[in-house]
Amino acid sequence: MDDQYWMARALALAERAAEQGEVPVGAVLVRDGEIIGEGYNKPILSHDPSAHAEIGALRAAAARAGNYRLPDSTLYVTIEPCTMCFGAMIHARVARLVYGAREPRAGVCESQLGLPEREFYNHRLEVTSGVLADQASQLMRDFFRRKR
């Protein structure tokens, strides 16, 4: 199983978010070739501004692991993370982030702040971008086209 395999699962979760009227973002946290947490955007339905896909995946994995630290894990997310989600990954000690499409307004990895390159963090994670980016971008475009 490779990055595209896991990103396809994250895209399926993003589609679930879209079906519920949420911005279509999905996330899957993998360790040792196994999903340990997954989530999709649900801040509207849950009345929770922190209910992003990444946070859902991290919370599920931490509950399953019985630990808020999730070393040696890889988080797959369809869209470049925001500041809150990137910070949560740092605190959880996620080893690697893989995302699909860039988020030009609020993405903090390459679009805006370049946070993975900052040296003031006490943990660094490896970042891979562009995995199934076209599919992730199209999902977002379709969602917002229907909203208008």
N, C-alpha and C positions, 0 to 999 in steps of 0.2 A: 504494500500500500504506500502510495507516494502523496506528495503535496496536493496533486490534482484530485485524488480520491477523497481526501479529507475536506478539501474546499468544496467539492460537489455536495458533501453532506451539509456543510455550512450554508450553501446556496439553497438547499431544500428547506432548511430552517428559516432562511430569509423569506422564502416564498410563503411559509406559514405566517410569518409576521405580516406580510402584505395582505394575505387573505383576511386578517383580523383588523386591517386598517392602520397598521403600524408601519413605520418606515422599514423597508425590507433589509434588515441586517441580521445575519446569523453567525453563530460562533460555535466552534467545537474545540474542546481541550483534550489533547491526546498525550498519553504516556505509555511507553512500552507497547506501542501498536494497538492501544485500546482507548476508546473514548471514556474519559473519566468525568466529563461534564460538558453540557451543551446548553445553549440558550439562544433566544432571538429577542429582538426589541419588543418590549411591552410597557413602556412608560405610560402610555395613554390608558390602557386597560387596567394596569395595576395602580394608577395614580401615584407613580413613583418615578421621580426624575432620574434616579440612578439605575433604572431597570433597562439598561442597555444590554445587547446580546452578550458582550464580553463579560459583563458583571454577572449575568445569569450563569454563564458557563463556569466562571471562577467560583461562584457561590456553590453551585452543584458539586463541583470537584472537591472543594474544601470540605463540604459536608460528608462526602463519600470517603475522603482520605482521613477525616478526623483531624485535619491540620490546615491552617491557613497558608502554610508554605507549600508550594507545588513545584518543587525542583524537578529538573529533567523532563518538563512538559513542554508541549508546543501548542500554542493557541492559533487556530485558524479562524479568521474573520473575513467576511466578504468585503468590508470597506475599511479603509485606513482609520485607526482608532482616534478618539478624542483624548483630551488631556486627562479626564477622569479615568478612563479605561486604561490608558497607558500607565498611569500612576498605580492603579490596582495590580497590573501585571508586574510592575517593579516590586511592590510589597509582597506579592505572592511568590516571587522568585521564579517566574516563568522563564524557561531557558531560551525559547525561540518564539517569535511572532511571525506568522505568515498571513498576509492579507492580499485581497484581490485588487479592487480598484482604489485609486487615490480619492481623497475627499478634499477638494481644493479649498474649502472654506474653513473646516475645523480639524482636518487631519494633522496630527502632530509629529508624524514620523518623517515625512519628506515634503509634504505640502506647505506646512507653516513653520513649525518650531525646530525640527530636526532633533527631537528629544533623545532618540537612541544614541546620538553622537555626543551628548552632553556628558561631561566628566564628573559632575557633582553628585551623580547617583551612586549609591553604595552597591548597586547591582546593575549589570549590563546584560542586555539580551540581544541575541542575533535576530536580524530582521530580513525577511524575504518578501518582496512585493511583486504584484503583477500576476499572481496565480489565478487563472480564470477571470482575469480583470474584465474582459469584454462581456462575459455573462453577468458579472456583478454590476457593471455599469448599465447594461441594458435593463436589468431588473429595476434599478433605481429610476432610470428614465421612464420606463413604462408605468411605474407606480406614480410618479409625479405628473405624468401626462394625464392619467386617469383622474387624479385629484383636481386638475384644473378644469 
